[in-house]
Amino acid sequence: MTLDTKNLLNWGTWFRGIILVLLGIATYYLLYYVVSILAIIQFVITLVSGSQNQQLKGFGDMLATFIADSVYYITYATDTPPAPFDQLKTEKKVASKTKKGK
């Protein structure tokens, strides 16, 4: 394996590295704290009322999707970052297209 200096200067590689660090930290805290608290609250609500809270259920689904998408991106299983980072990539593409059009 040889060192390719072109990769060291590639903004896309550095951008992905920054997102990887941010997603890694966010995913850790989401998994450890938020999911634990969400599970406890949902359990208590179910214990007291006999039924699940639908808003928490929807939030849990959204959270699970974000965590799964983050892990896919962190492990290079996909090149599409999860929201809101997918918007940053889109804005970058739009900016480059408008510069080319001028």
N, C-alpha and C positions, 0 to 999 in steps of 0.2 A: 504494500500500500504506500503510495506516494502522497506527499502533501501538495495539494492544489491551491495555490494562492488565490485563484479566481473565486473559490468557495469562501475563503476568508473575508473577501471584500464584498460578497453578495449580500445586499440589504435584506432580501427575502429570507435568507438563512438566519441572520441576526434577529429579524422580526419574529420568526417562528421560535427562536430560542427564548426571547423575552416572553412571548405568550406561553411557552411551555412552563417557564418558572411560575408565572402568575396563575396558570391553570392548576399546576401541581399544588401550590399553596391553597388556592381556593377549594380544590377538590378535597384535599386533606381535611380542612376545617368543615366543609359541608358534610363529609362523611362522618366525621367524628362527633361534632357538636350538633349541627342542625338536624341531621337525620335521627340522632339519639333523642333529642328534645321532641321532635315531631312524633316519633314512635311512642314516647311516654305520654304526651298530650292526647294522642289518638286513642291509646289504651285506656286512659282515665275517662275520656268522653264516652267510649264504648261501654266501659264498666258502669258508669253512672246512668247513661241514657238508654243503653241497649242497642244503639245504632251508631254507625260511623259518621263522622263529620265530613260532608261531601266537599267542602272547601279545602279542608286539610288533605283529603284524598287527592283532589286535583293538584294541589301544591306539591304533594309527594310524587305524583306522576311527573310533573314538570321538573322537579328536582332530580329524579332518577334519570330522566332523559338528558338533562344537562351534565350530570356526572358521567353517564355512559358516553356521550359525545366528547367530553373532555378526555376521558381515558383513551378513546379511539384516536384522538388527535395527538395526545402525548406520546402514545406508543407507535405513531406513524402508520396506523391502520387506515387513516384517511388524511387527505390534505385539506379538508374543509374544517376550519375551526368552529367551535360552538358559538352560539350567540353570547355576548354581543360582539365578540371578536370577528365574526363573519362580516359584520358591517364595516369594520375597519378595512378589511381586505377589499370589500366592494368599493368603498370610497376611494381607495388607492387606485383601483382599476379605472373608476370613472374619471379621476383626476388625470391619469395618464392618457386616457382617450381624448379628453378635452384639449390637452396640450398638443396631441398629434393632429387634431382637427384644425388648429389655428394656423 
